[in-house]
Amino acid sequence: SGVSNSTAISSIEFERERLLLINTLNTYPNSKFVYFSTCSINDEAVNERPYVMHKLGLEHIIKAHTENHLIFRISNVVGPQGNANTIMNYLVNAVKTGVEINIWKHAERNLIDIDDVKIIVDEVIKNEQQVKTINVAVRESLLVSEILLQIEAYFHKKAMSNFSDKG
């Protein structure tokens, strides 16, 4: 029920998630609290964006209010459904619909399959007793331009894309 769009700037949405978090911590004070945050906290290129600052603030609330928690900082999750704002769904939709998109030639994204996230999280929850913050990502990131090429090949359709020498 949290904010999952990394480009979000809505203080209303951020406050809604903060209040939900505090209410949940107060309602279940003796439970292990599991929270999904973002690996972007470690990315100097984006870690001052409102979304990332919001997620870091929520991590601080969790650490201050519970002795029994696991925080999973997740990279870019890929799965069959979900948030239209994820990089993969954004690129797939752009290719399928022919919407013009701007691609930074040197930008990278770290993609992880939802099934792998589930396996990792389940295993950590089952075996981890101490308080921890854990990054869940793959070893190597991919160029967004390469991801787009793979999507184009899969759909046999060229994207309407503009490339900038950024990233």
Secondary structure, 3 states (H helix, E strand, C coil): CCCCCCCCCCHHHHHHHHHHHHHHHHHCCCCCEEEEEEHHHHCCCCCCCHHHHHHHHHHHHHHHHCCCEEEEEECEEECCCCCCCCHHHHHHHHHHHCCEEEEECCCEECEEEHHHHHHHHHHHHHHCCCCEEEEECCCCCEEHHHHHHHHHHHHCCCCEEEEECCC
